[in-house]
Amino acid sequence: MLQSEKDRRIYKIVSIKRVTTDYEHMKVDTKGKEHITHIEKLLDNSTQKRDVKFDENTNLLVLQTCTREKNIQAFYVLVAFEMDVN
């Protein structure tokens, strides 16, 4: 859940991806089909994922964090879709 003074949004994590060599996930165009292609790639290569339907109007959140594991830098990328709470 993300909350501000103005609103509250609830997200459901739909994929987790561990990245050690291909940093393509950092290069994204957030407009139209380029955006959809990017999210599809993140979902397709995820170690954990849920089957979800989405389009260019779906509100989503992509989170990234990093860690060092035995001298290997790894990124963890999470994709979350906004839940309709009405």
N, C-alpha and C positions, 0 to 999 in steps of 0.2 A: 504494500500500500504506500502511495505517495500522498502526502497531505501538505497543503499550504493554507494560508489564511483564507483563501478564496474557495478552494475546492479540495476534494479527496478523490483519488483514482485508485482503483484496485486492478492489479495485473496478475496474470497467471503465467508462470514460466513454462514455456513450451519446448525449449531446447537448451542444451549445454554442449559446448564445443571446447575441446582442449587444443590449443594451437602452439606448435613449437617451431615450425619452419615457414609456413605459408602465411604471410601477414596481409593477404589480400582483404581480409575482413576489415582492415582499417581504411580501405579506399572504397568509398560508397558515394553514389550520386543519389540524393533523396527524392528525385523526381521520376514519376511514371514507371515505365518498364524496367529501367536500370535498377531502381529500388527493389522491385519485386524479384528480379534476378538475383540480386545480392542476398535478400532474405531467404530465397529458395536454396541458394548455395549453403548458407549457414545451417539451414535445417537439414539439408541432405547429408552434410558431413558431420552432423552432431553425434556425440556418443550417447546422449540421452535425448529423446524427443517424443512429442505427442503429435498425432496426426491432427492438423487443424486446417481449416479453409480460411483464406485471407485474400485481400485484393489491395489496390493502391489506396483505398479509403480506410483500411484497418488501422486503428491506433495501436502502435507498438512501441516497445522500449528495448533498446539493445544496451546491455551493460557489459563492461569489460574490466577485468582485473588481471594482475600479473603476479607471478611468483618465480622463485629460482628453485629448481629441483636438481640436485647433483650437477651444478654448473650449467644447467639447461634452462634458459628463460622460457617460461610457458605463459600463455595467456588463456584465460577462461572467458568465453563469450556466452552470455545468456541472452536469449530472446524471449521477451514476455509480451503477451497480448493483453490489451485493456479489457477488463470484464465489464459487461453491462450489469450494473447493480440495481437497476430500476425494476 
